[in-house]
């Protein structure tokens, strides 16, 4: 896995603070992905967290299986 700082474009070895992470199979940026990213940024700011995205090559359910995932409201 590679961690890229999107502000500087540089690769980093680790994140040394709490993180608000959103997961997905980002096959393109559409309205849903944009809304998810904006929500993560908002929560990150509110809670003083770094924000990141973890993109899966396949759909996340292929990795974690069928589990209950609550919807964002």
C-alpha positions, 0 to 999 in steps of 0.5 A, a space after each residue: 500500500 502506498 500513502 500519498 499526501 494529496 496536498 504535497 503529492 509526496 509519498 509518506 511512510 506513516 500518519 502520526 495522528 488520528 485519521 478519518 478514513 473513507 473506504 471505497 472502490 473509487 472507479 471515478 469521482 461522481 456525486 456519491 464519492 464527492 459527497 463521501 469525501 466532503 463528509 469525511 473532510 467535515 468530520 475530520 475538521 470537526 474532530 481535528 483528524 487527518 482525512 484519507 481515502 482507501 481505494 480498493 481495486 475490487 469492490 470492498 465487499 469482495 475483501 470484507 464479505 457480507 456485513 451490516 454497514 450503516 448508511 450515512 445520514 
